[in-house]
Amino acid sequence: MGIAPNWRLRKQRYALIGEVCETCGNKIFPPRDVCPHCVEAAQTAFQFSGRGEVYSYATIYNPPAGFEEYAPYTVAIVKLEEGPMVTAQLTDVDPEEVAIGQPVEMVTRKIREDGPEGLITYGYKFRPAFVSHS
Ligand SMILES: [Zn+2]
């Protein structure tokens, strides 16, 4: 079993690459090659900052078979600061402390290699973003 074949694909999945519409400036994620705002072709790659806030979330206490060891875990809809919404698992957070409007940032830490694909569909997670003033 080698690791090389998936390397490039994996690298792409670890960054939040979408598209920007040259016509109206709309940021698009996931990439769909057509701007949903003005319906013009949009194929210019755009890398998102990975910062956003929790728009909605659900904590999974009874995961599908095979994911028991991860429970409970929280899946959130994150509204990126550029506008689009993405769905991803939250990490480094107590499910009880997740809140609507909470600032979060994307993390691209290495995901468990033996993990079933189901839990890591998007290849990235979000964690709380703390602003430190001290
Ligand atoms: Zn557009």
Backbone and ligand atoms as CSV (ligand in chain L), in Angstrom:
chain,resi,resn,atom,element,x,y,z
A,1,MET,N,N,0.845,-1.193,0.000
A,1,MET,CA,C,0.000,0.000,0.000
A,1,MET,C,C,0.882,1.245,0.000
A,2,GLY,N,N,0.762,2.086,-0.992
A,2,GLY,CA,C,1.597,3.283,-1.073
A,2,GLY,C,C,0.826,4.534,-0.717
A,3,ILE,N,N,1.552,5.604,-0.455
A,3,ILE,CA,C,0.875,6.858,-0.116
A,3,ILE,C,C,0.969,7.861,-1.252
A,4,ALA,N,N,1.830,7.598,-2.221
A,4,ALA,CA,C,2.073,8.575,-3.282
A,4,ALA,C,C,0.844,8.907,-4.154
A,5,PRO,N,N,0.100,7.917,-4.592
A,5,PRO,CA,C,-0.970,8.212,-5.558
A,5,PRO,C,C,-1.979,9.259,-5.079
A,6,ASN,N,N,-2.246,9.317,-3.809
A,6,ASN,CA,C,-3.257,10.241,-3.317
A,6,ASN,C,C,-2.690,11.575,-2.857
A,7,TRP,N,N,-1.396,11.725,-2.962
A,7,TRP,CA,C,-0.763,12.878,-2.350
A,7,TRP,C,C,-1.300,14.213,-2.882
A,8,ARG,N,N,-1.362,14.355,-4.181
A,8,ARG,CA,C,-1.813,15.637,-4.749
A,8,ARG,C,C,-3.272,15.894,-4.440
A,9,LEU,N,N,-4.066,14.890,-4.601
A,9,LEU,CA,C,-5.490,15.027,-4.314
A,9,LEU,C,C,-5.672,15.443,-2.853
A,10,ARG,N,N,-4.928,14.777,-1.991
A,10,ARG,CA,C,-5.066,15.036,-0.569
A,10,ARG,C,C,-4.684,16.474,-0.243
A,11,LYS,N,N,-3.639,16.962,-0.895
A,11,LYS,CA,C,-3.204,18.324,-0.633
A,11,LYS,C,C,-4.302,19.317,-1.016
A,12,GLN,N,N,-4.954,19.071,-2.103
A,12,GLN,CA,C,-6.057,19.941,-2.520
A,12,GLN,C,C,-7.179,19.918,-1.503
A,13,ARG,N,N,-7.467,18.760,-1.008
A,13,ARG,CA,C,-8.585,18.634,-0.082
A,13,ARG,C,C,-8.300,19.328,1.240
A,14,TYR,N,N,-7.010,19.510,1.547
A,14,TYR,CA,C,-6.658,20.138,2.813
A,14,TYR,C,C,-6.729,21.653,2.765
A,15,ALA,N,N,-6.888,22.200,1.587
A,15,ALA,CA,C,-7.027,23.650,1.484
A,15,ALA,C,C,-8.449,23.942,1.024
A,16,LEU,N,N,-8.922,25.096,1.394
A,16,LEU,CA,C,-10.284,25.454,1.059
A,16,LEU,C,C,-10.260,26.218,-0.270
A,17,ILE,N,N,-10.195,25.465,-1.358
A,17,ILE,CA,C,-10.108,26.086,-2.674
A,17,ILE,C,C,-11.488,26.115,-3.322
A,18,GLY,N,N,-11.926,27.284,-3.663
A,18,GLY,CA,C,-13.184,27.436,-4.381
A,18,GLY,C,C,-12.925,28.235,-5.639
A,19,GLU,N,N,-13.887,29.047,-6.006
A,19,GLU,CA,C,-13.728,29.865,-7.197
A,19,GLU,C,C,-14.235,31.271,-6.920
A,20,VAL,N,N,-13.767,32.204,-7.736
A,20,VAL,CA,C,-14.276,33.566,-7.641
A,20,VAL,C,C,-14.834,33.930,-9.011
A,21,CYS,N,N,-15.980,34.584,-9.003
A,21,CYS,CA,C,-16.617,34.996,-10.258
A,21,CYS,C,C,-15.969,36.284,-10.746
A,22,GLU,N,N,-15.437,36.243,-11.962
A,22,GLU,CA,C,-14.766,37.430,-12.518
A,22,GLU,C,C,-15.782,38.517,-12.858
A,23,THR,N,N,-17.017,38.136,-13.007
A,23,THR,CA,C,-18.045,39.087,-13.418
A,23,THR,C,C,-18.566,39.927,-12.249
A,24,CYS,N,N,-18.906,39.249,-11.139
A,24,CYS,CA,C,-19.509,39.995,-10.035
A,24,CYS,C,C,-18.705,39.917,-8.742
A,25,GLY,N,N,-17.626,39.128,-8.740
A,25,GLY,CA,C,-16.791,39.064,-7.545
A,25,GLY,C,C,-17.291,38.089,-6.487
A,26,ASN,N,N,-18.363,37.388,-6.755
A,26,ASN,CA,C,-18.921,36.425,-5.819
A,26,ASN,C,C,-17.923,35.294,-5.563
A,27,LYS,N,N,-17.801,34.897,-4.284
A,27,LYS,CA,C,-16.920,33.780,-3.939
A,27,LYS,C,C,-17.749,32.507,-3.878
A,28,ILE,N,N,-17.212,31.451,-4.459
A,28,ILE,CA,C,-17.990,30.228,-4.627
A,28,ILE,C,C,-17.315,29.033,-3.970
A,29,PHE,N,N,-18.064,28.321,-3.141
A,29,PHE,CA,C,-17.551,27.077,-2.554
A,29,PHE,C,C,-18.735,26.184,-2.231
A,30,PRO,N,N,-18.674,24.883,-2.561
A,30,PRO,CA,C,-17.577,24.263,-3.319
A,30,PRO,C,C,-17.581,24.723,-4.775
A,31,PRO,N,N,-16.463,24.534,-5.486
A,31,PRO,CA,C,-16.379,24.993,-6.869
A,31,PRO,C,C,-17.435,24.328,-7.752
A,32,ARG,N,N,-18.103,25.120,-8.576
A,32,ARG,CA,C,-19.130,24.548,-9.448
A,32,ARG,C,C,-19.051,25.109,-10.861
A,33,ASP,N,N,-18.046,25.985,-11.100
A,33,ASP,CA,C,-17.765,26.507,-12.439
A,33,ASP,C,C,-18.825,27.453,-12.997
A,34,VAL,N,N,-19.878,27.671,-12.240
A,34,VAL,CA,C,-20.891,28.642,-12.664
A,34,VAL,C,C,-21.244,29.468,-11.433
A,35,CYS,N,N,-21.283,30.779,-11.600
A,35,CYS,CA,C,-21.616,31.646,-10.467
A,35,CYS,C,C,-23.113,31.549,-10.168
A,36,PRO,N,N,-23.457,31.166,-8.933
A,36,PRO,CA,C,-24.875,31.049,-8.595
A,36,PRO,C,C,-25.550,32.422,-8.496
A,37,HIS,N,N,-24.741,33.470,-8.442
A,37,HIS,CA,C,-25.280,34.819,-8.293
A,37,HIS,C,C,-25.668,35.416,-9.643
A,38,CYS,N,N,-24.756,35.376,-10.600
A,38,CYS,CA,C,-25.032,36.017,-11.898
A,38,CYS,C,C,-25.074,35.005,-13.040
A,39,VAL,N,N,-24.861,33.725,-12.728
A,39,VAL,CA,C,-24.947,32.645,-13.709
A,39,VAL,C,C,-23.958,32.785,-14.867
A,40,GLU,N,N,-22.837,33.463,-14.593
A,40,GLU,CA,C,-21.764,33.516,-15.581
A,40,GLU,C,C,-20.795,32.377,-15.260
A,41,ALA,N,N,-19.973,32.016,-16.238
A,41,ALA,CA,C,-18.948,31.009,-15.980
A,41,ALA,C,C,-17.959,31.562,-14.966
A,42,ALA,N,N,-17.580,30.732,-14.006
A,42,ALA,CA,C,-16.624,31.157,-12.982
A,42,ALA,C,C,-15.647,30.026,-12.744
A,43,GLN,N,N,-14.447,30.165,-13.262
A,43,GLN,CA,C,-13.491,29.067,-13.151
A,43,GLN,C,C,-12.147,29.523,-12.610
A,44,THR,N,N,-12.116,30.684,-11.992
A,44,THR,CA,C,-10.876,31.178,-11.421
A,44,THR,C,C,-10.746,30.679,-9.988
A,45,ALA,N,N,-9.675,29.949,-9.724
A,45,ALA,CA,C,-9.494,29.385,-8.381
A,45,ALA,C,C,-9.339,30.480,-7.340
A,46,PHE,N,N,-9.890,30.227,-6.189
A,46,PHE,CA,C,-9.801,31.186,-5.086
A,46,PHE,C,C,-9.592,30.422,-3.798
A,47,GLN,N,N,-8.583,30.809,-3.023
A,47,GLN,CA,C,-8.338,30.132,-1.762
A,47,GLN,C,C,-8.977,30.909,-0.619
A,48,PHE,N,N,-9.855,30.244,0.070
A,48,PHE,CA,C,-10.537,30.878,1.186
A,48,PHE,C,C,-9.626,30.945,2.403
A,49,SER,N,N,-9.920,31.909,3.264
A,49,SER,CA,C,-9.088,32.113,4.448
A,49,SER,C,C,-9.245,30.979,5.448
A,50,GLY,N,N,-10.416,30.326,5.423
A,50,GLY,CA,C,-10.676,29.282,6.401
A,50,GLY,C,C,-11.301,29.825,7.667
A,51,ARG,N,N,-11.532,31.136,7.714
A,51,ARG,CA,C,-12.166,31.717,8.898
A,51,ARG,C,C,-13.661,31.917,8.665
A,52,GLY,N,N,-14.407,31.710,9.721
A,52,GLY,CA,C,-15.835,31.894,9.608
A,52,GLY,C,C,-16.480,31.811,10.974
A,53,GLU,N,N,-17.779,31.573,10.974
A,53,GLU,CA,C,-18.467,31.429,12.251
A,53,GLU,C,C,-19.520,30.330,12.148
A,54,VAL,N,N,-19.873,29.762,13.290
A,54,VAL,CA,C,-20.856,28.689,13.323
A,54,VAL,C,C,-22.232,29.262,12.996
A,55,TYR,N,N,-22.824,28.738,11.939
A,55,TYR,CA,C,-24.149,29.184,11.527
A,55,TYR,C,C,-25.220,28.271,12.125
A,56,SER,N,N,-24.892,26.993,12.187
A,56,SER,CA,C,-25.802,25.990,12.731
A,56,SER,C,C,-24.973,24.756,13.066
A,57,TYR,N,N,-25.443,23.935,13.970
A,57,TYR,CA,C,-24.645,22.747,14.310
A,57,TYR,C,C,-25.539,21.655,14.881
A,58,ALA,N,N,-24.998,20.447,14.856
A,58,ALA,CA,C,-25.683,19.305,15.451
A,58,ALA,C,C,-24.627,18.399,16.068
A,59,THR,N,N,-24.881,17.945,17.270
A,59,THR,CA,C,-23.949,17.033,17.924
A,59,THR,C,C,-24.469,15.609,17.774
A,60,ILE,N,N,-23.593,14.743,17.316
A,60,ILE,CA,C,-23.969,13.357,17.042
A,60,ILE,C,C,-23.605,12.477,18.240
A,61,TYR,N,N,-24.618,11.965,18.892
A,61,TYR,CA,C,-24.382,11.088,20.049
A,61,TYR,C,C,-24.491,9.618,19.676
A,62,ASN,N,N,-25.215,9.335,18.618
A,62,ASN,CA,C,-25.397,7.959,18.173
A,62,ASN,C,C,-24.934,7.812,16.733
A,63,PRO,N,N,-23.627,7.735,16.557
A,63,PRO,CA,C,-23.069,7.692,15.201
A,63,PRO,C,C,-23.335,6.361,14.514
A,64,PRO,N,N,-23.157,6.361,13.200
A,64,PRO,CA,C,-23.305,5.104,12.446
A,64,PRO,C,C,-22.271,4.082,12.914
A,65,ALA,N,N,-22.542,2.827,12.668
A,65,ALA,CA,C,-21.627,1.753,13.051
A,65,ALA,C,C,-20.229,2.035,12.525
A,66,GLY,N,N,-19.237,1.870,13.396
A,66,GLY,CA,C,-17.865,2.104,12.996
A,66,GLY,C,C,-17.326,3.436,13.485
A,67,PHE,N,N,-18.235,4.347,13.883
A,67,PHE,CA,C,-17.806,5.670,14.330
A,67,PHE,C,C,-17.996,5.880,15.827
A,68,GLU,N,N,-18.342,4.801,16.531
A,68,GLU,CA,C,-18.661,4.926,17.951
A,68,GLU,C,C,-17.556,5.608,18.754
A,69,GLU,N,N,-16.305,5.306,18.396
A,69,GLU,CA,C,-15.209,5.837,19.209
A,69,GLU,C,C,-15.082,7.351,19.090
A,70,TYR,N,N,-15.706,7.946,18.071
A,70,TYR,CA,C,-15.584,9.388,17.888
A,70,TYR,C,C,-16.694,10.160,18.614
A,71,ALA,N,N,-17.736,9.479,19.012
A,71,ALA,CA,C,-18.897,10.140,19.591
A,71,ALA,C,C,-18.625,10.603,21.010
A,72,PRO,N,N,-19.249,11.700,21.490
A,72,PRO,CA,C,-20.038,12.568,20.612
A,72,PRO,C,C,-19.141,13.509,19.800
A,73,TYR,N,N,-19.586,13.840,18.607
A,73,TYR,CA,C,-18.856,14.829,17.812
A,73,TYR,C,C,-19.863,15.797,17.217
A,74,THR,N,N,-19.371,16.948,16.851
A,74,THR,CA,C,-20.259,18.007,16.406
A,74,THR,C,C,-19.999,18.344,14.946
A,75,VAL,N,N,-21.062,18.368,14.179
A,75,VAL,CA,C,-20.983,18.759,12.777
A,75,VAL,C,C,-21.644,20.125,12.656
A,76,ALA,N,N,-20.971,21.047,12.003
A,76,ALA,CA,C,-21.500,22.410,11.917
A,76,ALA,C,C,-21.610,22.880,10.479
A,77,ILE,N,N,-22.538,23.806,10.275
A,77,ILE,CA,C,-22.548,24.579,9.033
A,77,ILE,C,C,-21.800,25.859,9.375
A,78,VAL,N,N,-20.687,26.072,8.707
A,78,VAL,CA,C,-19.856,27.242,8.973
A,78,VAL,C,C,-20.062,28.256,7.858
A,79,LYS,N,N,-20.355,29.485,8.255
A,79,LYS,CA,C,-20.481,30.569,7.278
A,79,LYS,C,C,-19.108,31.214,7.158
A,80,LEU,N,N,-18.466,31.025,6.017
A,80,LEU,CA,C,-17.136,31.578,5.805
A,80,LEU,C,C,-17.201,33.094,5.729
A,81,GLU,N,N,-16.104,33.753,6.096
A,81,GLU,CA,C,-16.129,35.217,6.086
A,81,GLU,C,C,-16.302,35.760,4.672
A,82,GLU,N,N,-15.978,34.943,3.659
A,82,GLU,CA,C,-16.184,35.368,2.278
A,82,GLU,C,C,-17.624,35.125,1.807
A,83,GLY,N,N,-18.435,34.470,2.632
A,83,GLY,CA,C,-19.836,34.304,2.277
A,83,GLY,C,C,-20.387,32.896,2.210
A,84,PRO,N,N,-19.704,31.964,1.509
A,84,PRO,CA,C,-20.286,30.624,1.349
A,84,PRO,C,C,-20.409,29.848,2.669
A,85,MET,N,N,-21.277,28.879,2.667
A,85,MET,CA,C,-21.456,27.995,3.813
A,85,MET,C,C,-20.792,26.655,3.498
A,86,VAL,N,N,-20.130,26.085,4.495
A,86,VAL,CA,C,-19.576,24.746,4.328
A,86,VAL,C,C,-19.974,23.901,5.529
A,87,THR,N,N,-20.126,22.615,5.294
A,87,THR,CA,C,-20.452,21.695,6.374
A,87,THR,C,C,-19.195,20.924,6.740
A,88,ALA,N,N,-18.870,20.888,8.021
A,88,ALA,CA,C,-17.672,20.181,8.450
A,88,ALA,C,C,-17.775,19.807,9.916
A,89,GLN,N,N,-16.949,18.864,10.300
A,89,GLN,CA,C,-16.890,18.467,11.700
A,89,GLN,C,C,-16.104,19.504,12.497
A,90,LEU,N,N,-16.534,19.757,13.714
A,90,LEU,CA,C,-15.767,20.630,14.608
A,90,LEU,C,C,-14.801,19.770,15.403
A,91,THR,N,N,-13.683,20.361,15.784
A,91,THR,CA,C,-12.699,19.630,16.562
A,91,THR,C,C,-12.153,20.541,17.655
A,92,ASP,N,N,-11.523,19.956,18.657
A,92,ASP,CA,C,-10.951,20.719,19.776
A,92,ASP,C,C,-11.996,21.532,20.520
A,93,VAL,N,N,-13.207,21.011,20.606
A,93,VAL,CA,C,-14.250,21.747,21.299
A,93,VAL,C,C,-15.177,20.779,22.026
A,94,ASP,N,N,-15.589,21.179,23.202
A,94,ASP,CA,C,-16.576,20.406,23.937
A,94,ASP,C,C,-17.930,20.643,23.279
A,95,PRO,N,N,-18.615,19.562,22.871
A,95,PRO,CA,C,-19.909,19.743,22.199
A,95,PRO,C,C,-20.865,20.653,22.965
A,96,GLU,N,N,-20.745,20.674,24.274
A,96,GLU,CA,C,-21.641,21.501,25.087
A,96,GLU,C,C,-21.315,22.980,24.977
A,97,GLU,N,N,-20.127,23.290,24.447
A,97,GLU,CA,C,-19.704,24.693,24.409
A,97,GLU,C,C,-19.830,25.323,23.033
A,98,VAL,N,N,-20.302,24.546,22.078
A,98,VAL,CA,C,-20.484,25.098,20.742
A,98,VAL,C,C,-21.656,26.074,20.768
A,99,ALA,N,N,-21.517,27.196,20.059
A,99,ALA,CA,C,-22.584,28.189,20.049
A,99,ALA,C,C,-22.734,28.794,18.657
A,100,ILE,N,N,-23.951,29.151,18.328
A,100,ILE,CA,C,-24.208,29.856,17.078
A,100,ILE,C,C,-23.434,31.177,17.105
A,101,GLY,N,N,-22.764,31.487,16.017
A,101,GLY,CA,C,-22.020,32.739,15.944
A,101,GLY,C,C,-20.580,32.634,16.438
A,102,GLN,N,N,-20.226,31.468,16.962
A,102,GLN,CA,C,-18.866,31.263,17.465
A,102,GLN,C,C,-17.851,31.361,16.322
A,103,PRO,N,N,-16.785,32.154,16.510
A,103,PRO,CA,C,-15.756,32.224,15.471
A,103,PRO,C,C,-14.981,30.909,15.384
A,104,VAL,N,N,-14.745,30.448,14.188
A,104,VAL,CA,C,-14.000,29.202,13.997
A,104,VAL,C,C,-13.001,29.382,12.861
A,105,GLU,N,N,-12.026,28.494,12.836
A,105,GLU,CA,C,-11.040,28.519,11.762
A,105,GLU,C,C,-10.795,27.095,11.287
A,106,MET,N,N,-10.448,26.981,10.024
A,106,MET,CA,C,-10.201,25.662,9.467
A,106,MET,C,C,-8.867,25.133,9.964
A,107,VAL,N,N,-8.829,23.854,10.256
A,107,VAL,CA,C,-7.561,23.213,10.587
A,107,VAL,C,C,-7.324,22.099,9.587
A,108,THR,N,N,-6.079,21.908,9.253
A,108,THR,CA,C,-5.745,20.906,8.243
A,108,THR,C,C,-4.799,19.876,8.820
A,109,ARG,N,N,-4.918,19.673,10.120
A,109,ARG,CA,C,-4.074,18.675,10.738
A,109,ARG,C,C,-4.299,17.327,10.082
A,110,LYS,N,N,-3.325,16.488,10.229
A,110,LYS,CA,C,-3.422,15.176,9.621
A,110,LYS,C,C,-4.600,14.421,10.216
A,111,ILE,N,N,-5.396,13.895,9.347
A,111,ILE,CA,C,-6.547,13.132,9.802
A,111,ILE,C,C,-6.132,11.674,9.903
A,112,ARG,N,N,-6.648,11.032,10.921
A,112,ARG,CA,C,-6.407,9.611,11.156
A,112,ARG,C,C,-6.385,8.804,9.858
A,113,GLU,N,N,-5.285,8.138,9.620
A,113,GLU,CA,C,-5.167,7.420,8.359
A,113,GLU,C,C,-6.035,6.179,8.295
A,114,ASP,N,N,-6.335,5.629,9.440
A,114,ASP,CA,C,-7.143,4.405,9.422
A,114,ASP,C,C,-8.628,4.731,9.559
A,115,GLY,N,N,-8.943,6.001,9.586
A,115,GLY,CA,C,-10.337,6.390,9.746
A,115,GLY,C,C,-11.140,6.114,8.490
A,116,PRO,N,N,-12.353,5.650,8.674
A,116,PRO,CA,C,-13.230,5.452,7.515
A,116,PRO,C,C,-13.487,6.796,6.843
A,117,GLU,N,N,-13.637,6.815,5.547
A,117,GLU,CA,C,-13.825,8.059,4.811
A,117,GLU,C,C,-15.054,8.836,5.271
A,118,GLY,N,N,-16.048,8.128,5.722
A,118,GLY,CA,C,-17.308,8.780,6.036
A,118,GLY,C,C,-17.204,9.984,6.946
A,119,LEU,N,N,-16.377,9.880,7.974
A,119,LEU,CA,C,-16.291,10.961,8.944
A,119,LEU,C,C,-15.448,12.117,8.447
A,120,ILE,N,N,-14.645,11.886,7.440
A,120,ILE,CA,C,-13.719,12.922,6.988
A,120,ILE,C,C,-13.972,13.279,5.534
A,121,THR,N,N,-15.199,13.215,5.152
A,121,THR,CA,C,-15.582,13.465,3.770
A,121,THR,C,C,-14.962,14.725,3.191
A,122,TYR,N,N,-14.895,15.783,3.991
A,122,TYR,CA,C,-14.466,17.069,3.452
A,122,TYR,C,C,-12.974,17.312,3.566
A,123,GLY,N,N,-12.271,16.454,4.288
A,123,GLY,CA,C,-10.830,16.582,4.361
A,123,GLY,C,C,-10.347,17.703,5.250
A,124,TYR,N,N,-11.235,18.396,5.918
A,124,TYR,CA,C,-10.821,19.450,6.841
A,124,TYR,C,C,-11.835,19.542,7.964
A,125,LYS,N,N,-11.424,20.198,9.038
A,125,LYS,CA,C,-12.309,20.399,10.183
A,125,LYS,C,C,-12.201,21.855,10.605
A,126,PHE,N,N,-13.075,22.243,11.520
A,126,PHE,CA,C,-12.978,23.598,12.058
A,126,PHE,C,C,-12.826,23.519,13.568
A,127,ARG,N,N,-12.117,24.473,14.136
A,127,ARG,CA,C,-11.976,24.544,15.580
A,127,ARG,C,C,-12.259,25.991,16.005
A,128,PRO,N,N,-12.554,26.182,17.278
A,128,PRO,CA,C,-12.832,27.535,17.759
A,128,PRO,C,C,-11.621,28.435,17.509
A,129,ALA,N,N,-11.881,29.657,17.080
A,129,ALA,CA,C,-10.824,30.641,16.883
A,129,ALA,C,C,-10.867,31.618,18.043
A,130,PHE,N,N,-9.802,31.660,18.787
A,130,PHE,CA,C,-9.757,32.558,19.939
A,130,PHE,C,C,-8.928,33.788,19.611
A,131,VAL,N,N,-9.449,34.934,19.939
A,131,VAL,CA,C,-8.704,36.155,19.723
A,131,VAL,C,C,-8.052,36.519,21.052
A,132,SER,N,N,-6.749,36.530,21.052
A,132,SER,CA,C,-6.024,36.811,22.293
A,132,SER,C,C,-5.590,38.264,22.363
A,133,HIS,N,N,-5.879,38.895,23.471
A,133,HIS,CA,C,-5.480,40.298,23.652
A,133,HIS,C,C,-4.406,40.429,24.716
A,134,SER,N,N,-3.970,39.318,25.256
A,134,SER,CA,C,-3.015,39.417,26.352
A,134,SER,C,C,-1.581,39.192,25.866
L,1,ZN,ZN,ZN,-21.097,36.236,-10.570
